[in-house]
Amino acid sequence: MDTKKRTLVIAILLIISIGNYSRIIDNGTIRTVEFLSIFVIGALTALLIREIATILKGK
């Protein structure tokens, strides 16, 4: 898969996961689903940063 296409897919997944998290958060306690959403947001952010660094390093 092309690096730019992979970056776009990761960015879209990150936007979807942030939207999902903002939809399910309701109070101050963190349930398991909310924890997993936070974990996925962090993982996707790390992947996106790595892909952007790869693109910038290639230029």
C-alpha positions as MATLAB code, in Angstrom:
seq = 'MDTKKRTLVIAILLIISIGNYSRIIDNGTIRTVEFLSIFVIGALTALLIREIATILKGK';
ca = [
       0.000    0.000    0.000;
       1.235    3.466   -0.844;
       2.490    5.532    2.095;
       0.152    8.436    1.409;
      -2.824    6.119    1.030;
      -1.925    4.350    4.278;
      -1.637    7.716    6.028;
      -5.062    8.711    4.757;
      -6.624    5.455    5.964;
      -5.050    5.841    9.412;
      -6.247    9.455    9.622;
      -9.795    8.435    8.733;
      -9.748    5.648   11.324;
      -8.451    8.120   13.915;
     -11.265   10.561   13.156;
     -13.830    7.770   13.431;
     -12.415    6.551   16.749;
     -12.378   10.075   18.210;
     -15.980   10.540   17.110;
     -16.927    7.215   18.635;
     -15.237    8.124   21.916;
     -16.997   11.475   22.097;
     -20.289    9.694   21.505;
     -19.880    7.082   24.260;
     -18.402    9.247   27.016;
     -21.127   10.184   29.472;
     -19.701   10.723   32.954;
     -16.453   10.833   34.920;
     -15.964    7.091   35.265;
     -14.000    5.187   32.634;
     -15.560    1.914   31.590;
     -13.800   -0.821   29.658;
     -15.170    0.341   26.321;
     -13.998    3.882   26.978;
     -10.563    2.608   27.997;
     -10.281    0.628   24.779;
     -11.349    3.679   22.784;
      -8.659    5.779   24.460;
      -6.105    3.041   23.789;
      -7.067    2.809   20.110;
      -6.904    6.591   19.731;
      -3.387    6.532   21.166;
      -2.297    3.668   18.942;
      -3.695    5.280   15.803;
      -2.081    8.586   16.714;
       1.277    6.854   17.098;
       0.867    5.147   13.727;
      -0.120    8.410   12.080;
       2.886   10.230   13.524;
       5.163    7.433   12.314;
       3.695    7.571    8.810;
       4.003   11.354    8.644;
       7.615   11.118    9.825;
       8.295    8.549    7.105;
       6.804   10.828    4.469;
       8.790   13.827    5.686;
      12.001   11.809    5.922;
      11.582   10.679    2.327;
      11.444   14.240    1.001;
];
